[in-house]
Amino acid sequence: MNFKDVLKEDNDIFLNANEFAETILYNGIERTAIFELAEQNKKGNSFDTDGYSDVQYFYVQLDKKPKIMDEIQYNFETYQVTKIVEKDNDFYKVETVINERPFHR
């Protein structure tokens, strides 16, 4: 067994829906992922530094590199990918935004 095999086994444990992960739709395809709430009412959004948005992270295993504006559906809400934060083989941590608005609420 090589190091890549060990990482794959670790990822399989973390992405197990009976352990840490939950089911999401990534660009319409069902995946398992780990959700992390990061910050609500963060200054700035995709359009302007004066706006506000809520930021979340998802840890997800994908066959190809995520793209900005990819969509994740989770708990009946749609999140947009704004940044790839980390990459480990085919396991990605992506930053997403939701509830973008021009003013603080």
C-alpha positions in Angstrom: 0.0 0.0 0.0 1.4 3.4 -0.9 0.7 6.9 0.5 -1.9 7.7 -2.1 -3.8 4.6 -1.0 -3.7 5.6 2.6 -5.0 9.1 1.8 -7.9 7.5 -0.2 -8.8 5.3 2.8 -8.8 8.4 5.1 -10.9 10.3 2.6 -13.4 7.4 2.4 -13.8 7.5 6.2 -14.3 11.3 6.3 -16.8 11.2 3.5 -18.8 8.4 5.0 -22.4 9.6 5.4 -22.6 7.5 8.6 -19.6 9.3 10.1 -18.9 12.9 9.2 -20.3 13.6 5.8 -23.7 14.6 4.5 -25.3 14.3 1.0 -25.1 17.4 -1.3 -25.6 18.0 -4.9 -22.5 19.4 -6.7 -23.5 20.8 -10.0 -26.5 18.5 -9.9 -24.5 15.3 -9.1 -25.0 13.7 -5.7 -21.9 13.7 -3.6 -21.0 13.3 0.0 -19.3 16.3 1.7 -18.4 17.9 5.0 -20.0 21.2 5.7 -18.4 23.9 7.8 -20.1 27.2 8.7 -17.5 29.9 8.5 -18.8 33.4 8.9 -22.2 35.2 8.6 -22.5 38.8 7.5 -19.0 38.9 6.2 -18.0 42.2 4.6 -17.9 41.9 0.8 -19.6 39.7 -1.7 -19.0 38.5 -5.3 -20.0 41.9 -6.7 -18.7 44.6 -4.4 -16.5 45.1 -1.3 -19.4 47.2 0.2 -21.8 44.3 0.3 -22.2 41.4 2.7 -22.5 37.6 2.4 -22.5 34.4 4.4 -19.4 32.2 3.8 -19.3 28.4 4.2 -16.8 25.7 3.4 -17.4 22.3 1.9 -14.9 19.4 1.9 -15.7 17.3 -1.2 -14.1 14.7 -3.3 -14.4 15.5 -7.0 -13.2 13.9 -10.3 -12.0 17.2 -11.7 -11.0 20.6 -10.3 -13.9 22.8 -9.0 -14.6 26.0 -10.8 -15.7 29.4 -9.5 -19.5 29.7 -9.7 -20.0 25.9 -9.4 -23.2 25.2 -7.4 -23.7 23.2 -4.3 -27.2 22.4 -3.0 -27.3 21.6 0.7 -30.3 21.7 3.1 -32.5 23.2 0.3 -30.2 26.1 -0.3 -27.9 26.8 -3.2 -24.3 27.9 -2.5 -21.8 29.2 -5.1 -18.1 28.3 -5.1 -16.0 31.4 -4.8 -12.5 29.9 -4.1 -10.6 26.6 -3.9 -9.0 26.8 -0.4 -7.1 23.5 -0.3 -6.5 20.5 -2.5 -5.3 17.0 -1.5 -5.4 14.6 -4.5 -9.0 14.7 -5.5 -10.3 16.0 -2.1 -11.0 19.7 -2.1 -12.0 22.4 0.4 -14.0 25.0 -1.4 -15.3 28.4 -0.1 -18.9 29.2 -0.9 -21.2 32.1 -0.5 -24.9 32.5 0.0 -27.2 35.3 0.9 -25.2 38.0 -0.9 -26.7 41.4 -0.3 -25.7 45.1 -0.7 -26.2 46.0 2.9 -25.9 44.5 6.4 -29.0 42.7 7.8 
